[in-house]
Amino acid sequence: MTVSREIRLAARPVGEPTAVDFELVTTDVSEQPGEGRIVVRNTWMSVDPYMRGRMDDVPSYIPPFELGAPLDGSAVGEVVASNAPEVPVGATVSHFLGWREYAVLDAAAATVIDTTLAPAAAYLGPLGTTGLTAYAALTRTAPVREGDVVFVSAAAGAVGSVAGQIARELGASRVIGSAGGPAKTKKLLDTFGYDAAIDYREGALSEQLAQAAPDGVDVYLDSVGGDHLRAAIGAIRPGGRIALVGAISTYNSTTTPPGPDNLFHAAKQEATLRGMLVTSHLDLFPEWIGRAAPLLADGTLRTEQTVVEGIEKAPDAFRGVLRGANTGKMLVRIAGGAA
Protein backbone atom coordinates (compact mmCIF):
# COMPACT_ATOMS: atom_id res chain seq x y z
CA MET A 1 0.00 0.00 0.00
CA THR A 2 1.01 3.61 -0.67
CA VAL A 3 -0.07 6.42 1.64
CA SER A 4 -1.93 9.18 -0.23
CA ARG A 5 -3.58 12.40 0.83
CA GLU A 6 -6.78 13.65 -0.79
CA ILE A 7 -9.22 16.55 -0.45
CA ARG A 8 -12.84 15.67 0.30
CA LEU A 9 -15.95 17.84 0.32
CA ALA A 10 -16.89 18.13 3.99
CA ALA A 11 -19.90 20.44 3.57
CA ARG A 12 -21.80 22.13 0.78
CA PRO A 13 -20.77 25.82 0.71
CA VAL A 14 -23.27 28.58 1.21
CA GLY A 15 -22.00 31.52 -0.79
CA GLU A 16 -18.21 31.66 -0.98
CA PRO A 17 -16.52 28.39 0.05
CA THR A 18 -14.59 28.43 3.32
CA ALA A 19 -11.90 26.20 4.80
CA VAL A 20 -14.45 24.15 6.78
CA ASP A 21 -16.08 23.00 3.55
CA PHE A 22 -13.01 20.87 2.78
CA GLU A 23 -11.25 18.02 4.56
CA LEU A 24 -7.71 16.68 4.07
CA VAL A 25 -7.76 12.90 4.50
CA THR A 26 -4.95 10.32 4.47
CA THR A 27 -5.77 7.01 2.82
CA ASP A 28 -4.05 3.90 1.48
CA VAL A 29 -3.73 3.18 -2.24
CA SER A 30 -3.02 -0.27 -3.62
CA GLU A 31 0.26 -0.69 -5.49
CA GLN A 32 -1.20 -3.63 -7.42
CA PRO A 33 -4.05 -2.35 -9.63
CA GLY A 34 -6.65 -4.71 -11.05
CA GLU A 35 -6.71 -5.81 -14.66
CA GLY A 36 -6.76 -2.88 -17.08
CA ARG A 37 -6.06 -0.37 -14.32
CA ILE A 38 -3.16 1.90 -13.42
CA VAL A 39 -1.83 3.83 -10.42
CA VAL A 40 -0.80 7.43 -11.09
CA ARG A 41 1.30 9.64 -8.85
CA ASN A 42 -0.23 13.01 -9.56
CA THR A 43 2.23 15.85 -10.10
CA TRP A 44 -0.12 18.67 -11.13
CA MET A 45 -3.84 19.30 -10.69
CA SER A 46 -6.22 21.95 -11.92
CA VAL A 47 -8.73 24.05 -10.02
CA ASP A 48 -11.43 25.63 -12.16
CA PRO A 49 -14.42 27.92 -11.61
CA TYR A 50 -16.97 25.36 -12.83
CA MET A 51 -16.15 23.23 -9.77
CA ARG A 52 -18.09 25.66 -7.59
CA GLY A 53 -21.34 24.59 -9.23
CA ARG A 54 -20.56 20.94 -8.55
CA MET A 55 -20.41 21.70 -4.83
CA ASP A 56 -24.15 22.42 -4.86
CA ASP A 57 -26.55 19.47 -4.88
CA VAL A 58 -28.44 20.57 -7.97
CA PRO A 59 -28.88 18.98 -11.42
CA SER A 60 -26.44 20.23 -14.03
CA TYR A 61 -24.49 19.11 -17.07
CA ILE A 62 -22.06 17.28 -14.76
CA PRO A 63 -22.92 15.41 -11.53
CA PRO A 64 -22.41 17.24 -8.22
CA PHE A 65 -19.58 16.31 -5.91
CA GLU A 66 -20.55 13.84 -3.19
CA LEU A 67 -20.26 14.83 0.45
CA GLY A 68 -17.49 12.95 2.22
CA ALA A 69 -15.95 11.78 -1.05
CA PRO A 70 -12.80 13.07 -2.74
CA LEU A 71 -13.27 15.86 -5.23
CA ASP A 72 -12.17 15.27 -8.80
CA GLY A 73 -10.95 17.25 -11.78
CA SER A 74 -8.17 17.41 -14.34
CA ALA A 75 -4.71 16.25 -13.31
CA VAL A 76 -1.48 14.95 -14.81
CA GLY A 77 1.01 12.54 -13.34
CA GLU A 78 3.36 9.60 -13.72
CA VAL A 79 2.20 5.99 -13.93
CA VAL A 80 3.86 4.12 -11.04
CA ALA A 81 2.05 0.79 -11.39
CA SER A 82 0.23 -0.67 -14.35
CA ASN A 83 -1.85 -3.70 -15.22
CA ALA A 84 -2.53 -2.34 -18.70
CA PRO A 85 0.12 -2.87 -21.42
CA GLU A 86 -1.02 0.16 -23.41
CA VAL A 87 -0.16 2.51 -20.51
CA PRO A 88 3.20 1.40 -19.11
CA VAL A 89 4.94 2.38 -15.91
CA GLY A 90 6.79 5.66 -16.44
CA ALA A 91 4.26 7.12 -18.87
CA THR A 92 2.93 10.61 -18.17
CA VAL A 93 -0.85 10.79 -18.40
CA SER A 94 -3.70 13.22 -18.03
CA HIS A 95 -6.92 12.11 -16.34
CA PHE A 96 -9.82 13.33 -14.21
CA LEU A 97 -8.93 12.13 -10.69
CA GLY A 98 -7.28 15.21 -9.31
CA TRP A 99 -7.51 16.49 -5.71
CA ARG A 100 -5.40 13.52 -4.53
CA GLU A 101 -1.75 12.54 -4.51
CA TYR A 102 -2.25 9.08 -5.99
CA ALA A 103 -5.07 7.98 -8.30
CA VAL A 104 -6.18 4.46 -9.27
CA LEU A 105 -8.18 4.34 -12.47
CA ASP A 106 -8.97 2.42 -15.63
CA ALA A 107 -6.27 2.87 -18.24
CA ALA A 108 -8.99 3.79 -20.74
CA ALA A 109 -9.75 6.87 -18.63
CA ALA A 110 -6.18 8.17 -18.97
CA THR A 111 -4.49 9.83 -21.95
CA VAL A 112 -0.77 9.44 -22.48
CA ILE A 113 0.74 12.88 -23.12
CA ASP A 114 3.90 13.85 -24.95
CA THR A 115 6.13 15.82 -22.58
CA THR A 116 8.68 16.37 -25.36
CA LEU A 117 6.05 18.50 -27.07
CA ALA A 118 5.29 20.62 -23.99
CA PRO A 119 5.73 20.39 -20.20
CA ALA A 120 3.19 18.22 -18.40
CA ALA A 121 1.52 21.21 -16.74
CA ALA A 122 0.71 22.71 -20.16
CA TYR A 123 -1.78 19.89 -20.70
CA LEU A 124 -3.89 21.39 -17.92
CA GLY A 125 -3.69 24.90 -19.38
CA PRO A 126 -3.10 25.96 -22.98
CA LEU A 127 -3.04 22.36 -24.28
CA GLY A 128 -5.85 21.28 -21.96
CA THR A 129 -9.54 22.04 -21.75
CA THR A 130 -8.97 25.72 -20.97
CA GLY A 131 -7.06 26.25 -24.22
CA LEU A 132 -9.61 24.12 -26.04
CA THR A 133 -12.44 26.20 -24.56
CA ALA A 134 -10.96 29.39 -26.03
CA TYR A 135 -10.40 27.74 -29.42
CA ALA A 136 -13.83 26.11 -29.68
CA ALA A 137 -15.59 29.27 -28.49
CA LEU A 138 -13.96 31.41 -31.17
CA THR A 139 -14.12 28.91 -34.04
CA ARG A 140 -17.48 27.21 -33.46
CA THR A 141 -19.66 28.90 -30.85
CA ALA A 142 -18.99 32.53 -31.78
CA PRO A 143 -16.69 32.26 -34.80
CA VAL A 144 -14.28 35.11 -35.43
CA ARG A 145 -14.19 36.43 -38.98
CA GLU A 146 -11.57 38.52 -40.71
CA GLY A 147 -11.70 42.11 -39.49
CA ASP A 148 -13.88 41.47 -36.42
CA VAL A 149 -13.66 43.43 -33.20
CA VAL A 150 -13.50 40.91 -30.35
CA PHE A 151 -14.17 41.47 -26.63
CA VAL A 152 -13.05 38.93 -24.00
CA SER A 153 -13.93 38.99 -20.30
CA ALA A 154 -11.70 37.50 -17.58
CA ALA A 155 -9.01 38.15 -20.16
CA ALA A 156 -6.07 37.52 -17.82
CA GLY A 157 -7.41 34.13 -16.76
CA ALA A 158 -6.75 30.66 -18.12
CA VAL A 159 -9.22 30.89 -21.03
CA GLY A 160 -9.03 34.62 -21.66
CA SER A 161 -5.24 34.87 -21.83
CA VAL A 162 -5.28 32.37 -24.71
CA ALA A 163 -8.50 33.61 -26.32
CA GLY A 164 -7.19 37.04 -27.22
CA GLN A 165 -4.26 35.51 -29.07
CA ILE A 166 -6.50 33.03 -30.87
CA ALA A 167 -8.77 35.88 -31.97
CA ARG A 168 -5.76 37.65 -33.46
CA GLU A 169 -4.67 34.46 -35.27
CA LEU A 170 -8.19 34.13 -36.69
CA GLY A 171 -8.06 37.60 -38.23
CA ALA A 172 -9.56 39.95 -35.65
CA SER A 173 -8.77 43.58 -36.37
CA ARG A 174 -9.00 44.66 -32.72
CA VAL A 175 -9.01 42.60 -29.52
CA ILE A 176 -10.23 44.08 -26.23
CA GLY A 177 -9.91 42.42 -22.84
CA SER A 178 -11.36 43.05 -19.41
CA ALA A 179 -9.54 42.25 -16.17
CA GLY A 180 -9.38 43.45 -12.58
CA GLY A 181 -6.60 45.80 -11.50
CA PRO A 182 -3.73 47.64 -13.17
CA ALA A 183 -1.27 44.73 -12.99
CA LYS A 184 -3.57 42.46 -14.95
CA THR A 185 -4.59 45.08 -17.52
CA LYS A 186 -0.91 45.83 -18.11
CA LYS A 187 -0.33 42.12 -18.62
CA LEU A 188 -3.08 42.04 -21.25
CA LEU A 189 -1.27 44.69 -23.28
CA ASP A 190 2.35 43.67 -22.67
CA THR A 191 2.12 39.88 -22.68
CA PHE A 192 -1.15 38.58 -24.09
CA GLY A 193 -1.34 40.82 -27.15
CA TYR A 194 -4.54 42.75 -26.48
CA ASP A 195 -5.04 46.08 -28.24
CA ALA A 196 -7.03 47.59 -25.36
CA ALA A 197 -7.49 46.62 -21.72
CA ILE A 198 -10.44 47.53 -19.52
CA ASP A 199 -10.11 47.54 -15.73
CA TYR A 200 -13.64 46.64 -14.67
CA ARG A 201 -12.93 48.00 -11.19
CA GLU A 202 -12.45 51.51 -12.55
CA GLY A 203 -15.63 53.18 -13.73
CA ALA A 204 -18.68 52.03 -15.65
CA LEU A 205 -17.92 49.00 -17.81
CA SER A 206 -20.28 50.04 -20.63
CA GLU A 207 -18.60 53.43 -20.90
CA GLN A 208 -15.12 51.91 -20.92
CA LEU A 209 -16.13 49.43 -23.61
CA ALA A 210 -17.63 52.22 -25.70
CA GLN A 211 -14.29 54.06 -25.53
CA ALA A 212 -12.31 50.95 -26.45
CA ALA A 213 -14.71 49.94 -29.24
CA PRO A 214 -16.54 53.07 -30.40
CA ASP A 215 -18.08 51.24 -33.35
CA GLY A 216 -19.13 48.23 -31.32
CA VAL A 217 -17.99 44.60 -31.13
CA ASP A 218 -18.63 41.61 -33.37
CA VAL A 219 -17.70 38.79 -30.99
CA TYR A 220 -17.81 38.50 -27.21
CA LEU A 221 -16.46 35.59 -25.16
CA ASP A 222 -18.28 35.69 -21.83
CA SER A 223 -16.76 34.04 -18.77
CA VAL A 224 -18.20 36.52 -16.26
CA GLY A 225 -21.90 37.20 -16.88
CA GLY A 226 -23.63 40.05 -15.07
CA ASP A 227 -22.47 43.56 -15.99
CA HIS A 228 -20.00 42.22 -18.56
CA LEU A 229 -22.70 40.44 -20.52
CA ARG A 230 -24.92 43.52 -20.33
CA ALA A 231 -22.12 45.76 -21.62
CA ALA A 232 -21.34 43.38 -24.48
CA ILE A 233 -24.98 43.18 -25.55
CA GLY A 234 -25.13 46.97 -25.53
CA ALA A 235 -22.08 47.12 -27.81
CA ILE A 236 -22.89 44.22 -30.14
CA ARG A 237 -22.95 44.96 -33.86
CA PRO A 238 -25.55 43.61 -36.30
CA GLY A 239 -25.01 39.88 -36.70
CA GLY A 240 -22.72 39.74 -33.66
CA ARG A 241 -21.92 36.50 -31.86
CA ILE A 242 -21.69 35.92 -28.11
CA ALA A 243 -20.24 32.72 -26.61
CA LEU A 244 -21.68 32.05 -23.15
CA VAL A 245 -18.80 30.13 -21.59
CA GLY A 246 -19.13 30.99 -17.90
CA ALA A 247 -20.58 33.41 -15.37
CA ILE A 248 -18.05 33.54 -12.56
CA SER A 249 -19.53 36.73 -11.12
CA THR A 250 -22.60 34.71 -10.06
CA TYR A 251 -21.11 31.43 -8.81
CA ASN A 252 -21.11 32.34 -5.11
CA SER A 253 -24.48 34.11 -5.20
CA THR A 254 -26.98 33.03 -2.55
CA THR A 255 -29.87 34.67 -4.41
CA THR A 256 -30.77 34.55 -8.08
CA PRO A 257 -28.66 37.22 -9.80
CA PRO A 258 -30.46 39.56 -12.20
CA GLY A 259 -30.05 38.92 -15.89
CA PRO A 260 -29.13 41.58 -18.47
CA ASP A 261 -31.94 44.10 -18.88
CA ASN A 262 -31.08 44.85 -22.52
CA LEU A 263 -31.61 41.48 -24.20
CA PHE A 264 -33.95 43.00 -26.77
CA HIS A 265 -31.00 44.98 -28.12
CA ALA A 266 -29.49 41.63 -29.14
CA ALA A 267 -32.73 40.86 -30.98
CA LYS A 268 -32.64 44.19 -32.80
CA GLN A 269 -29.05 43.49 -33.83
CA GLU A 270 -29.92 39.93 -34.89
CA ALA A 271 -27.12 38.79 -32.62
CA THR A 272 -26.55 35.22 -31.47
CA LEU A 273 -26.08 34.25 -27.82
CA ARG A 274 -25.00 30.63 -27.67
CA GLY A 275 -24.05 28.49 -24.69
CA MET A 276 -20.86 26.46 -24.82
CA LEU A 277 -19.67 23.36 -22.92
CA VAL A 278 -16.15 22.26 -23.73
CA THR A 279 -17.20 18.62 -23.35
CA SER A 280 -19.19 19.02 -26.57
CA HIS A 281 -16.01 19.92 -28.47
CA LEU A 282 -13.48 17.31 -27.39
CA ASP A 283 -13.21 16.18 -31.00
CA LEU A 284 -11.27 19.41 -31.62
CA PHE A 285 -8.46 18.40 -29.26
CA PRO A 286 -6.10 16.96 -31.92
CA GLU A 287 -6.65 19.98 -34.16
CA TRP A 288 -6.07 22.41 -31.31
CA ILE A 289 -2.96 20.69 -29.94
CA GLY A 290 -1.52 20.39 -33.45
CA ARG A 291 -2.04 24.10 -33.94
CA ALA A 292 -1.10 25.33 -30.47
CA ALA A 293 1.89 23.19 -29.53
CA PRO A 294 4.27 24.68 -32.14
CA LEU A 295 3.15 28.19 -31.20
CA LEU A 296 3.74 27.40 -27.54
CA ALA A 297 7.16 25.93 -28.27
CA ASP A 298 8.42 28.93 -30.26
CA GLY A 299 6.96 31.50 -27.86
CA THR A 300 4.32 32.83 -30.23
CA LEU A 301 1.57 31.65 -27.89
CA ARG A 302 2.29 33.39 -24.60
CA THR A 303 0.92 31.86 -21.42
CA GLU A 304 1.34 32.15 -17.68
CA GLN A 305 0.41 30.07 -14.69
CA THR A 306 -0.19 30.77 -11.02
CA VAL A 307 1.13 27.90 -8.91
CA VAL A 308 0.14 26.88 -5.39
CA GLU A 309 2.33 24.26 -3.71
CA GLY A 310 0.99 21.09 -2.10
CA ILE A 311 -2.25 19.11 -2.10
CA GLU A 312 -3.17 20.62 1.27
CA LYS A 313 -3.31 24.06 -0.37
CA ALA A 314 -5.71 23.00 -3.13
CA PRO A 315 -8.79 24.50 -1.40
CA ASP A 316 -6.95 27.83 -1.06
CA ALA A 317 -6.07 27.71 -4.75
CA PHE A 318 -9.68 26.99 -5.66
CA ARG A 319 -11.02 29.85 -3.55
CA GLY A 320 -8.36 32.06 -5.08
CA VAL A 321 -9.47 31.35 -8.63
CA LEU A 322 -13.04 32.32 -7.71
CA ARG A 323 -11.70 35.67 -6.44
CA GLY A 324 -9.54 36.26 -9.50
CA ALA A 325 -6.24 35.73 -7.68
CA ASN A 326 -4.66 34.03 -10.71
CA THR A 327 -3.01 35.29 -13.85
CA GLY A 328 -3.26 32.61 -16.51
CA LYS A 329 -3.98 29.09 -15.33
CA MET A 330 -4.28 28.34 -11.61
CA LEU A 331 -2.47 25.07 -10.83
CA VAL A 332 -1.60 23.06 -7.76
CA ARG A 333 1.81 21.44 -7.87
CA ILE A 334 1.74 18.17 -5.96
CA ALA A 335 5.01 16.79 -4.57
CA GLY A 336 7.41 16.02 -7.39
CA GLY A 337 5.83 18.17 -10.10
CA ALA A 338 8.56 19.66 -12.29
CA ALA A 339 8.41 23.32 -13.26
Disulfide bonds with the S-S distance in Angstrom:
none
